[in-house]
Amino acid sequence: MAKLINYGIIGCGMMGQEHLRNITLLPDTNVAAIFEPDVGMAGIAKTLAPNAQFCDSIDALLAIEALDCLVIISPNFMHLEQLEQIAQTRSLPILVEKPLFTDPNAFARVRKFSETYPSPVWVAMEYRYMPPIAALRAEVEEATGGIKMLSIREHRFPFLEKVGDWNRFNAKSGGTFVEKCCHFFDLMRLLTKSEPVRIMASAGQNVNHLDEVYDGQTSDIIDNGYVIVDFENGMRAMLELCMFAEGSRYQEEVSVVGPKGKIEALVPGPGRFWPAHLGEAPIPQLIVSPRNPSGPEVREIPVDPTLLDAGDHNGSTFYQHEGFLALVRGERDVADVTFEDGLRAVAMGMAAQESARTGQSVLWAEFMDK
């Protein structure tokens, strides 16, 4: 029988609760301790992890000797400070939600943590593990004959309400291109196997949040935009984001094209948002469209219903946790999504925010030399 792995959880808001539900699906695991200062969220977490010890601070959580690993799912702007606090107290393997950090002036702190923390850190980039996107990754080279163009479109619902409304402000969320889109910049680097050269963006706040004021401050996050990225190897990628398009059949559409053909992954949004009067929610699809003989091959990529019930990310949170658990058990040596991957995905989002703000393209080498 495998050793029981005890988790310490920092943050149990909406995404934290998804992590709890997926951990319970893994064999020989136990949520041993939780730090969640919000009373309402802590109450929900107790129903999902009834055996957990609830702590009144991170220090109290870290003092529990039985812990084998940590999962950080707190608001974005807290991640780096909490990582630093953990580093000063106790080294454990960590799964930390994206984005790693939100302050463009914090690069030195992020690099210092990366260079000195002795245990593995896995950055949560769930979109890598969505079954249709995983299928695209497995077949992209054969289908395209080598990537030349990559397009990612997300047409989705507006930002949901979060505790303290932290996701309504650039300063706490990192900005929409960081908070929401670092997933997609991670996918761009993963698929192209290359680094950016130049990033250009146009964006705005045109529909959502226009009349939202919190404690006297008006929401400043964007709700739509385009980002174009040139890569070192000559590939180019584009992101199209719209956060007032919840009527869409598919939420994410990833399209990759090369000299041999095109491959697409179509990913529906959370099933709980699908209109009941339309019947069953859409099934994810993979579409392969060769140039010769021309014509698309459409393939359904169904997701295990148990995993769909456990969260809003098409089963990806479970597959991510499977990998992290193997890392904690010593069955693998390196995280799929390394700390450096997480840093660079955030930096791409920050560069896109800067380009949208100034109207100028951002040179990657200069941006990273901070």
DOPA-851012 format. One line per field, with one value per residue: x, y, z of N, C-alpha, C in turn; residue number from 1; residue in three letters. Coordinates in steps of 0.02 Angstrom, whole numbers. Layout:
N
n.east [X_...]
n.north [Y_...]
n.up [Z_...]
ca.east [X_...]
ca.north [Y_...]
ca.up [Z_...]
c.east [X_...]
c.north [Y_...]
c.up [Z_...]
seq [NUM_...]
type [ALA_...]
end
This chain:
370
n.east [42_26_110_18_-18_-9_-90_-67_-169_-181_-290_-457_-555_-662_-583_-496_-583_-612_-487_-485_-591_-537_-420_-474_-510_-397_-295_-243_-224_-238_-317_-246_-231_-290_-282_-386_-445_-570_-730_-848_-800_-717_-812_-875_-765_-747_-848_-802_-679_-685_-603_-496_-379_-411_-323_-263_-168_-34_89_48_-8_105_173_124_176_148_127_154_158_114_-22_-56_-183_-226_-280_-213_-114_-57_25_169_221_178_246_376_367_345_468_554_522_491_534_441_369_278_124_75_-49_-79_-71_108_156_114_164_254_376_435_524_657_639_563_654_753_687_666_797_842_751_736_652_539_436_281_193_26_-48_-179_-235_-152_-183_-311_-415_-446_-348_-232_-238_-222_-90_-22_-33_4_123_127_6_20_144_241_238_179_89_-7_-157_-257_-413_-520_-679_-787_-871_-894_-774_-793_-870_-761_-690_-675_-663_-545_-509_-549_-458_-308_-192_-202_-236_-146_-183_-288_-227_-127_-187_-294_-242_-113_-110_-129_-18_77_41_73_216_242_192_258_388_483_550_480_503_451_310_146_1_-175_-306_-451_-572_-728_-861_-892_-891_-891_-964_-930_-885_-780_-756_-735_-651_-635_-660_-525_-491_-463_-579_-575_-471_-327_-178_-21_115_283_400_563_600_537_402_234_108_-61_-174_-344_-457_-614_-724_-859_-941_-1021_-1119_-1067_-1038_-921_-790_-649_-543_-419_-305_-193_-77_15_132_80_-50_-193_-237_-359_-422_-570_-649_-773_-854_-875_-986_-1090_-1132_-1193_-1338_-1485_-1599_-1551_-1513_-1395_-1227_-1099_-982_-806_-699_-584_-511_-443_-369_-309_-207_-197_-260_-387_-499_-593_-568_-668_-666_-733_-688_-720_-744_-714_-858_-855_-743_-781_-881_-805_-747_-718_-639_-632_-583_-447_-385_-380_-293_-177_-153_-127_0_73_61_136_260_279_284_405_413_439_554_549_442_301_263_371_449_512_441_317_354_391_272_192_269_253_118_123_201_112_10_79_106_-24_-60_29_25_131_244_324_487_551_677_723_620_630_749_750]
n.north [-60_112_254_366_527_685_837_1014_1153_1314_1433_1428_1469_1483_1417_1349_1259_1177_1116_1043_951_876_822_731_630_562_419_366_490_638_780_870_990_1159_1329_1459_1613_1674_1664_1613_1542_1452_1376_1308_1235_1147_1056_988_939_861_806_887_992_1153_1301_1454_1531_1540_1503_1422_1318_1268_1216_1092_934_821_855_832_903_1060_1162_1308_1419_1549_1724_1809_1912_1876_1766_1767_1825_1730_1616_1657_1667_1533_1480_1531_1458_1318_1189_1119_1017_1110_1152_1284_1400_1485_1664_1666_1785_1961_2089_2195_2243_2147_2052_2023_1973_1859_1784_1763_1681_1569_1527_1487_1405_1243_1133_1050_1151_1166_1245_1291_1262_1233_1219_1150_1019_990_872_885_978_915_808_877_924_802_766_870_896_796_823_954_964_1040_1181_1339_1443_1492_1502_1560_1568_1636_1648_1698_1701_1846_1899_1811_1841_1870_1840_1989_2057_2058_2025_2125_2223_2285_2296_2198_2081_2070_2109_2077_2007_1944_1879_1801_1755_1702_1565_1541_1598_1514_1397_1438_1446_1314_1242_1299_1281_1378_1544_1707_1850_1973_2064_2115_2210_2248_2315_2332_2401_2379_2334_2255_2286_2425_2512_2476_2499_2490_2514_2648_2642_2625_2487_2427_2331_2250_2190_2132_2091_2084_1991_1980_1876_1862_1733_1665_1562_1591_1560_1617_1684_1709_1782_1794_1872_1879_1932_1945_1853_1742_1668_1581_1425_1351_1380_1392_1395_1320_1336_1270_1287_1224_1183_1062_1047_1081_1085_1078_1117_1112_1178_1166_1279_1285_1158_1189_1314_1299_1326_1256_1231_1197_1069_932_978_1038_922_910_938_875_928_882_944_908_967_896_741_864_918_908_805_760_735_676_714_653_690_618_600_606_683_801_841_875_998_1153_1143_1049_924_942_986_874_787_863_861_725_716_802_735_619_680_723_599_556_488_547_670_805_947_961_1090_1206_1317_1417_1411_1459_1589_1646_1640_1729_1845_1864_1897_2017_2094_2102_2175_2295_2332_2351_2458_2562_2564_2523_2401_2272_2228_2072_2035_2154_2178_2070_2096_2152]
n.up [0_-42_30_131_74_140_124_134_125_58_49_0_-93_-236_-337_-255_-194_-302_-317_-196_-217_-320_-266_-177_-262_-290_-257_-92_-28_75_138_253_321_323_277_277_281_260_321_263_149_214_280_175_130_237_219_110_147_275_374_390_476_529_514_589_531_411_464_571_500_433_540_563_571_495_363_189_72_-11_-67_-150_-166_-155_-169_-314_-290_-172_-187_-209_-91_2_-42_-13_126_160_117_212_321_305_196_73_-58_-180_-255_-344_-383_-539_-571_-542_-486_-472_-482_-583_-541_-465_-510_-468_-338_-368_-442_-347_-254_-337_-360_-236_-167_-106_-133_-251_-359_-431_-555_-574_-719_-789_-917_-1003_-982_-1020_-1099_-1244_-1283_-1243_-1331_-1452_-1432_-1438_-1570_-1651_-1726_-1825_-1889_-1939_-1998_-1946_-1848_-1901_-1883_-1742_-1659_-1528_-1462_-1344_-1295_-1179_-1018_-908_-780_-629_-467_-331_-168_-78_-196_-270_-400_-482_-506_-578_-499_-401_-467_-569_-691_-834_-942_-875_-763_-820_-941_-937_-941_-1079_-1138_-1085_-1153_-1283_-1278_-1247_-1359_-1470_-1435_-1412_-1378_-1345_-1455_-1486_-1427_-1455_-1422_-1413_-1322_-1213_-1096_-1121_-1108_-990_-811_-813_-733_-606_-441_-303_-136_-164_-274_-448_-554_-653_-747_-906_-1032_-1155_-1296_-1409_-1437_-1512_-1545_-1588_-1617_-1577_-1665_-1782_-1786_-1761_-1653_-1597_-1483_-1448_-1350_-1273_-1153_-1142_-1201_-1169_-1228_-1318_-1406_-1392_-1277_-1278_-1420_-1504_-1631_-1745_-1875_-2014_-2148_-2192_-2146_-2040_-1866_-1739_-1577_-1488_-1351_-1232_-1115_-933_-880_-794_-829_-949_-1046_-986_-1063_-1186_-1185_-1172_-1129_-1242_-1318_-1307_-1451_-1573_-1720_-1870_-2013_-2157_-2295_-2411_-2443_-2451_-2321_-2171_-2026_-1898_-1727_-1578_-1410_-1272_-1097_-939_-842_-701_-676_-738_-650_-543_-561_-655_-768_-872_-829_-815_-698_-616_-689_-685_-546_-530_-588_-504_-382_-411_-420_-286_-224_-267_-385_-501_-565_-603_-616_-726_-763_-737_-615_-687_-808_-761_-722_-846_-919_-848_-867_-1005_-1007_-935_-1021_-1127_-1066_-1048_-1181_-1230_-1151_-1188_-1326_-1401_-1470_-1375_-1340_-1306_-1248_-1191_-1101_-1012_-953_-824]
ca.east [0_65_109_-33_11_-48_-87_-85_-202_-182_-341_-511_-608_-693_-534_-471_-631_-600_-428_-505_-631_-495_-375_-511_-516_-332_-286_-194_-212_-277_-310_-234_-233_-315_-284_-434_-469_-639_-774_-893_-762_-694_-869_-883_-708_-757_-891_-763_-622_-709_-552_-440_-370_-413_-271_-276_-112_10_139_17_-14_172_197_97_232_126_118_201_160_70_-56_-72_-238_-248_-282_-151_-63_-28_65_241_235_168_303_434_355_358_540_588_499_492_537_398_346_223_86_50_-92_-57_-2_156_163_74_198_309_439_454_564_715_614_543_714_787_653_679_867_859_704_766_603_507_377_242_147_-37_-69_-227_-256_-109_-207_-378_-407_-439_-284_-181_-240_-190_-18_6_-38_14_178_106_-50_38_208_283_196_195_43_-45_-209_-297_-470_-563_-741_-811_-911_-854_-744_-840_-857_-713_-688_-639_-664_-476_-498_-574_-407_-243_-141_-208_-243_-93_-212_-322_-181_-88_-232_-332_-211_-47_-122_-122_52_111_28_112_285_243_181_309_454_525_539_457_548_413_240_105_-67_-226_-357_-491_-629_-780_-928_-898_-858_-887_-995_-914_-843_-770_-722_-716_-607_-667_-626_-483_-469_-488_-624_-565_-408_-287_-106_18_182_332_445_632_607_498_331_197_47_-109_-227_-404_-495_-675_-754_-931_-965_-1039_-1166_-1030_-1042_-857_-757_-581_-530_-348_-295_-122_-72_81_131_44_-121_-216_-268_-395_-455_-628_-660_-831_-846_-901_-1052_-1141_-1155_-1226_-1410_-1519_-1649_-1518_-1497_-1328_-1173_-1058_-925_-746_-683_-520_-523_-382_-387_-251_-213_-203_-323_-417_-562_-582_-587_-692_-663_-753_-642_-760_-710_-745_-908_-834_-696_-820_-916_-756_-721_-739_-585_-632_-544_-376_-359_-364_-232_-122_-139_-94_71_103_66_194_319_284_303_472_408_465_604_539_374_283_264_423_445_532_383_268_380_390_203_171_305_220_57_141_223_52_-23_118_95_-92_-62_69_17_195_265_373_541_555_742_725_572_654_811_729]
ca.north [0_173_299_419_593_736_902_1076_1195_1385_1465_1383_1501_1442_1373_1305_1205_1130_1076_996_897_832_785_675_577_529_368_374_561_665_851_868_1057_1212_1398_1498_1663_1695_1619_1579_1493_1399_1333_1263_1189_1096_1003_952_907_861_784_935_1039_1221_1341_1526_1565_1496_1476_1367_1262_1240_1182_1024_892_768_878_810_951_1118_1189_1379_1441_1612_1777_1815_1957_1846_1706_1775_1835_1666_1574_1680_1647_1460_1469_1549_1416_1246_1172_1063_1025_1158_1166_1353_1422_1542_1679_1664_1851_2011_2154_2196_2262_2094_2001_2005_1930_1795_1746_1743_1622_1514_1505_1465_1358_1178_1082_1064_1193_1152_1301_1264_1284_1179_1211_1099_951_978_817_902_1012_863_771_920_923_738_756_933_894_754_854_1017_961_1092_1240_1405_1491_1467_1549_1540_1613_1623_1687_1670_1742_1895_1877_1796_1877_1838_1870_2052_2087_2071_2015_2184_2275_2265_2293_2136_2023_2072_2129_2022_1967_1904_1837_1753_1732_1670_1497_1537_1611_1452_1352_1461_1425_1241_1216_1324_1261_1435_1602_1767_1904_2036_2056_2173_2199_2300_2290_2384_2386_2408_2311_2234_2321_2496_2550_2442_2537_2454_2555_2710_2632_2598_2430_2448_2274_2247_2134_2105_2113_2041_1990_1945_1859_1834_1689_1661_1513_1613_1548_1674_1662_1763_1770_1836_1865_1917_1910_1957_1808_1680_1632_1540_1353_1331_1434_1398_1365_1323_1318_1269_1276_1215_1169_1000_1051_1117_1046_1123_1090_1152_1162_1201_1308_1245_1130_1219_1375_1285_1336_1192_1220_1173_998_915_1024_1013_878_937_909_883_929_880_965_905_1004_848_764_915_899_899_746_784_681_696_697_658_695_578_640_617_739_861_860_897_1065_1190_1145_991_869_956_993_806_762_902_835_660_728_831_681_578_718_720_531_541_446_588_717_874_967_976_1163_1227_1386_1461_1414_1504_1657_1672_1650_1792_1900_1876_1934_2085_2128_2117_2231_2355_2350_2378_2523_2612_2563_2506_2332_2262_2181_2025_2037_2213_2171_2021_2120_2197]
ca.up [0_-47_87_129_63_175_91_166_76_74_9_-20_-130_-289_-367_-202_-185_-357_-299_-144_-246_-361_-222_-148_-313_-296_-205_-38_-14_130_153_325_352_279_300_238_329_248_358_217_109_259_293_117_129_288_191_60_180_345_421_391_532_504_548_587_497_371_510_608_454_420_600_565_548_450_294_138_17_-3_-127_-140_-210_-127_-221_-353_-263_-112_-202_-199_-20_36_-61_26_196_164_109_274_376_293_125_52_-127_-185_-315_-335_-438_-579_-590_-487_-455_-506_-482_-632_-508_-419_-544_-427_-284_-397_-461_-286_-228_-382_-354_-168_-136_-121_-151_-316_-364_-492_-566_-599_-785_-802_-987_-1035_-969_-1047_-1146_-1316_-1295_-1238_-1394_-1501_-1420_-1458_-1643_-1687_-1774_-1881_-1924_-1970_-2031_-1916_-1835_-1927_-1852_-1685_-1638_-1470_-1451_-1286_-1291_-1116_-972_-871_-718_-575_-405_-286_-101_-77_-263_-290_-472_-519_-510_-604_-447_-363_-512_-618_-755_-866_-982_-828_-723_-860_-1004_-932_-966_-1151_-1154_-1070_-1209_-1340_-1269_-1248_-1426_-1517_-1409_-1426_-1335_-1382_-1476_-1483_-1407_-1472_-1396_-1412_-1275_-1182_-1052_-1164_-1092_-920_-755_-825_-678_-544_-395_-241_-87_-195_-331_-507_-584_-709_-787_-974_-1043_-1221_-1326_-1452_-1425_-1563_-1520_-1633_-1581_-1602_-1719_-1839_-1777_-1733_-1618_-1581_-1434_-1452_-1287_-1263_-1091_-1142_-1255_-1136_-1269_-1367_-1398_-1364_-1242_-1305_-1485_-1518_-1701_-1763_-1947_-2042_-2220_-2207_-2129_-1981_-1813_-1694_-1517_-1468_-1281_-1204_-1049_-878_-893_-751_-861_-1012_-1038_-979_-1115_-1246_-1178_-1148_-1146_-1298_-1306_-1340_-1515_-1607_-1792_-1910_-2081_-2201_-2358_-2465_-2473_-2408_-2288_-2099_-1987_-1834_-1678_-1510_-1355_-1211_-1032_-886_-806_-632_-677_-753_-590_-493_-574_-714_-816_-917_-802_-816_-630_-592_-722_-656_-479_-538_-599_-443_-332_-429_-401_-213_-206_-292_-444_-556_-538_-624_-629_-795_-770_-690_-591_-743_-853_-731_-725_-914_-940_-817_-900_-1069_-992_-915_-1082_-1165_-1031_-1063_-1251_-1236_-1117_-1223_-1398_-1432_-1461_-1321_-1356_-1250_-1215_-1149_-1046_-964_-923_-770]
c.east [44_58_54_2_-35_-36_-103_-110_-203_-231_-394_-570_-634_-643_-505_-518_-627_-539_-446_-543_-588_-445_-410_-519_-451_-324_-233_-174_-259_-264_-306_-244_-253_-307_-329_-466_-541_-686_-819_-858_-736_-751_-881_-827_-716_-801_-853_-704_-637_-656_-494_-439_-368_-367_-286_-219_-73_63_110_9_53_200_171_146_211_123_174_208_110_39_-78_-125_-268_-255_-213_-96_-30_23_138_259_227_223_364_427_368_432_578_573_511_489_495_383_282_191_55_9_-59_-97_44_161_126_108_256_376_466_498_623_694_596_604_752_754_669_749_883_812_725_717_569_446_345_191_84_-57_-117_-240_-213_-142_-279_-374_-404_-373_-227_-179_-209_-114_13_10_-17_68_158_52_-28_102_256_244_223_153_2_-94_-248_-352_-508_-619_-779_-853_-865_-822_-799_-823_-810_-714_-646_-633_-594_-466_-526_-519_-340_-192_-143_-211_-183_-117_-239_-275_-134_-135_-265_-290_-142_-51_-105_-51_96_101_68_185_291_238_236_379_505_508_518_516_514_340_203_33_-111_-283_-396_-542_-689_-851_-936_-866_-858_-914_-982_-865_-840_-728_-695_-670_-644_-626_-587_-460_-500_-535_-620_-498_-378_-214_-73_89_224_382_513_638_565_424_298_131_4_-158_-283_-446_-556_-710_-827_-963_-985_-1091_-1133_-1039_-978_-822_-687_-577_-456_-337_-221_-117_1_76_90_-31_-133_-245_-299_-422_-510_-649_-721_-814_-874_-973_-1107_-1168_-1192_-1302_-1447_-1568_-1618_-1497_-1426_-1276_-1131_-1001_-864_-731_-610_-534_-455_-401_-325_-262_-225_-204_-359_-483_-550_-605_-606_-696_-686_-703_-680_-717_-749_-795_-890_-787_-731_-856_-869_-730_-742_-689_-577_-585_-470_-346_-341_-299_-170_-103_-109_-19_106_111_125_259_332_308_374_471_428_508_587_465_362_289_311_411_462_476_331_289_372_319_175_204_275_155_71_164_162_13_12_108_26_-97_-28_55_80_209_319_424_555_622_747_678_597_717_796_763]
c.north [62_215_351_487_645_805_958_1124_1268_1419_1416_1422_1455_1393_1325_1246_1154_1086_1024_937_849_793_724_617_538_477_387_447_585_740_857_936_1109_1279_1437_1549_1685_1643_1579_1525_1436_1350_1284_1212_1133_1039_960_914_904_840_832_975_1110_1265_1415_1565_1514_1465_1416_1306_1228_1202_1111_976_842_790_853_860_1007_1135_1260_1399_1506_1664_1790_1854_1930_1791_1714_1783_1770_1617_1592_1662_1573_1446_1483_1499_1342_1230_1110_1071_1067_1155_1235_1373_1481_1604_1679_1730_1902_2079_2153_2215_2206_2040_1977_1958_1861_1752_1723_1681_1561_1484_1473_1413_1287_1123_1099_1108_1181_1209_1274_1297_1230_1167_1161_1031_939_925_838_938_963_822_812_919_858_731_816_929_854_789_915_1013_1014_1157_1303_1459_1456_1521_1520_1592_1591_1673_1659_1721_1793_1863_1866_1837_1837_1875_1933_2086_2100_2065_2071_2236_2247_2253_2226_2074_2015_2099_2068_1977_1925_1854_1782_1719_1702_1596_1492_1553_1550_1402_1373_1437_1349_1214_1238_1300_1316_1491_1662_1812_1970_2021_2121_2160_2261_2274_2349_2356_2419_2389_2297_2285_2397_2538_2518_2484_2500_2497_2619_2704_2599_2541_2452_2390_2275_2186_2106_2129_2062_2046_1951_1936_1831_1793_1684_1616_1531_1599_1611_1648_1722_1738_1819_1821_1909_1889_1934_1916_1741_1640_1584_1465_1326_1391_1446_1363_1375_1296_1324_1249_1270_1198_1107_1004_1089_1069_1095_1084_1139_1130_1200_1230_1262_1222_1163_1285_1362_1290_1269_1178_1196_1100_988_966_995_968_909_901_921_879_931_893_964_946_956_777_812_890_882_830_770_726_709_671_703_658_654_620_653_677_804_887_890_967_1093_1187_1080_935_883_961_925_781_799_875_765_668_755_778_635_613_715_651_512_496_483_643_790_887_977_1051_1189_1298_1435_1466_1464_1576_1686_1682_1715_1851_1916_1915_2006_2126_2147_2175_2297_2378_2380_2448_2578_2617_2546_2431_2329_2210_2138_2030_2097_2207_2124_2044_2170_2178]
c.up [0_16_78_123_93_144_141_114_100_25_-16_-48_-184_-320_-315_-190_-241_-343_-246_-174_-287_-320_-193_-197_-320_-241_-154_-28_41_136_228_358_300_315_253_285_319_279_312_176_152_274_237_116_180_262_141_90_255_395_428_456_504_547_541_556_456_417_549_563_443_480_606_532_494_377_248_81_30_-70_-110_-191_-182_-184_-251_-317_-200_-126_-185_-126_19_19_-20_100_206_162_173_330_364_219_112_-23_-130_-254_-304_-396_-476_-558_-529_-450_-499_-514_-532_-602_-463_-451_-501_-370_-310_-413_-399_-256_-271_-372_-286_-139_-155_-143_-217_-310_-432_-499_-601_-664_-812_-876_-1025_-1034_-991_-1101_-1220_-1331_-1289_-1302_-1450_-1494_-1447_-1534_-1684_-1740_-1836_-1922_-1965_-2013_-2005_-1909_-1868_-1894_-1798_-1663_-1580_-1461_-1390_-1286_-1232_-1078_-936_-808_-665_-513_-360_-219_-102_-144_-290_-366_-514_-531_-535_-549_-409_-407_-558_-685_-791_-906_-939_-794_-764_-913_-997_-951_-1041_-1173_-1138_-1127_-1271_-1335_-1275_-1319_-1475_-1498_-1422_-1377_-1376_-1403_-1466_-1468_-1421_-1450_-1405_-1368_-1246_-1133_-1085_-1145_-1017_-872_-762_-767_-610_-502_-329_-194_-120_-255_-388_-536_-646_-754_-856_-982_-1114_-1249_-1373_-1432_-1482_-1537_-1576_-1592_-1616_-1663_-1781_-1835_-1749_-1704_-1604_-1529_-1446_-1390_-1289_-1202_-1084_-1198_-1226_-1175_-1319_-1353_-1368_-1333_-1268_-1373_-1500_-1588_-1717_-1837_-1968_-2115_-2239_-2193_-2065_-1931_-1763_-1634_-1497_-1398_-1255_-1135_-995_-892_-853_-780_-926_-1003_-1038_-1036_-1181_-1241_-1152_-1171_-1203_-1275_-1340_-1405_-1534_-1682_-1827_-1983_-2125_-2264_-2417_-2437_-2424_-2378_-2215_-2074_-1917_-1785_-1610_-1459_-1289_-1148_-981_-846_-733_-627_-694_-691_-537_-505_-640_-772_-856_-894_-793_-746_-601_-623_-697_-588_-481_-546_-538_-389_-347_-412_-326_-191_-229_-353_-508_-525_-550_-635_-704_-809_-716_-666_-647_-794_-826_-734_-795_-940_-911_-853_-968_-1059_-973_-976_-1124_-1132_-1048_-1134_-1261_-1205_-1158_-1298_-1436_-1422_-1408_-1344_-1295_-1212_-1169_-1090_-992_-929_-868_-705]
seq [1_2_3_4_5_6_7_8_9_10_11_12_13_14_15_16_17_18_19_20_21_22_23_24_25_26_27_28_29_30_31_32_33_34_35_36_37_38_39_40_41_42_43_44_45_46_47_48_49_50_51_52_53_54_55_56_57_58_59_60_61_62_63_64_65_66_67_68_69_70_71_72_73_74_75_76_77_78_79_80_81_82_83_84_85_86_87_88_89_90_91_92_93_94_95_96_97_98_99_100_101_102_103_104_105_106_107_108_109_110_111_112_113_114_115_116_117_118_119_120_121_122_123_124_125_126_127_128_129_130_131_132_133_134_135_136_137_138_139_140_141_142_143_144_145_146_147_148_149_150_151_152_153_154_155_156_157_158_159_160_161_162_163_164_165_166_167_168_169_170_171_172_173_174_175_176_177_178_179_180_181_182_183_184_185_186_187_188_189_190_191_192_193_194_195_196_197_198_199_200_201_202_203_204_205_206_207_208_209_210_211_212_213_214_215_216_217_218_219_220_221_222_223_224_225_226_227_228_229_230_231_232_233_234_235_236_237_238_239_240_241_242_243_244_245_246_247_248_249_250_251_252_253_254_255_256_257_258_259_260_261_262_263_264_265_266_267_268_269_270_271_272_273_274_275_276_277_278_279_280_281_282_283_284_285_286_287_288_289_290_291_292_293_294_295_296_297_298_299_300_301_302_303_304_305_306_307_308_309_310_311_312_313_314_315_316_317_318_319_320_321_322_323_324_325_326_327_328_329_330_331_332_333_334_335_336_337_338_339_340_341_342_343_344_345_346_347_348_349_350_351_352_353_354_355_356_357_358_359_360_361_362_363_364_365_366_367_368_369_370]
type [MET_ALA_LYS_LEU_ILE_ASN_TYR_GLY_ILE_ILE_GLY_CYS_GLY_MET_MET_GLY_GLN_GLU_HIS_LEU_ARG_ASN_ILE_THR_LEU_LEU_PRO_ASP_THR_ASN_VAL_ALA_ALA_ILE_PHE_GLU_PRO_ASP_VAL_GLY_MET_ALA_GLY_ILE_ALA_LYS_THR_LEU_ALA_PRO_ASN_ALA_GLN_PHE_CYS_ASP_SER_ILE_ASP_ALA_LEU_LEU_ALA_ILE_GLU_ALA_LEU_ASP_CYS_LEU_VAL_ILE_ILE_SER_PRO_ASN_PHE_MET_HIS_LEU_GLU_GLN_LEU_GLU_GLN_ILE_ALA_GLN_THR_ARG_SER_LEU_PRO_ILE_LEU_VAL_GLU_LYS_PRO_LEU_PHE_THR_ASP_PRO_ASN_ALA_PHE_ALA_ARG_VAL_ARG_LYS_PHE_SER_GLU_THR_TYR_PRO_SER_PRO_VAL_TRP_VAL_ALA_MET_GLU_TYR_ARG_TYR_MET_PRO_PRO_ILE_ALA_ALA_LEU_ARG_ALA_GLU_VAL_GLU_GLU_ALA_THR_GLY_GLY_ILE_LYS_MET_LEU_SER_ILE_ARG_GLU_HIS_ARG_PHE_PRO_PHE_LEU_GLU_LYS_VAL_GLY_ASP_TRP_ASN_ARG_PHE_ASN_ALA_LYS_SER_GLY_GLY_THR_PHE_VAL_GLU_LYS_CYS_CYS_HIS_PHE_PHE_ASP_LEU_MET_ARG_LEU_LEU_THR_LYS_SER_GLU_PRO_VAL_ARG_ILE_MET_ALA_SER_ALA_GLY_GLN_ASN_VAL_ASN_HIS_LEU_ASP_GLU_VAL_TYR_ASP_GLY_GLN_THR_SER_ASP_ILE_ILE_ASP_ASN_GLY_TYR_VAL_ILE_VAL_ASP_PHE_GLU_ASN_GLY_MET_ARG_ALA_MET_LEU_GLU_LEU_CYS_MET_PHE_ALA_GLU_GLY_SER_ARG_TYR_GLN_GLU_GLU_VAL_SER_VAL_VAL_GLY_PRO_LYS_GLY_LYS_ILE_GLU_ALA_LEU_VAL_PRO_GLY_PRO_GLY_ARG_PHE_TRP_PRO_ALA_HIS_LEU_GLY_GLU_ALA_PRO_ILE_PRO_GLN_LEU_ILE_VAL_SER_PRO_ARG_ASN_PRO_SER_GLY_PRO_GLU_VAL_ARG_GLU_ILE_PRO_VAL_ASP_PRO_THR_LEU_LEU_ASP_ALA_GLY_ASP_HIS_ASN_GLY_SER_THR_PHE_TYR_GLN_HIS_GLU_GLY_PHE_LEU_ALA_LEU_VAL_ARG_GLY_GLU_ARG_ASP_VAL_ALA_ASP_VAL_THR_PHE_GLU_ASP_GLY_LEU_ARG_ALA_VAL_ALA_MET_GLY_MET_ALA_ALA_GLN_GLU_SER_ALA_ARG_THR_GLY_GLN_SER_VAL_LEU_TRP_ALA_GLU_PHE_MET_ASP_LYS]
end
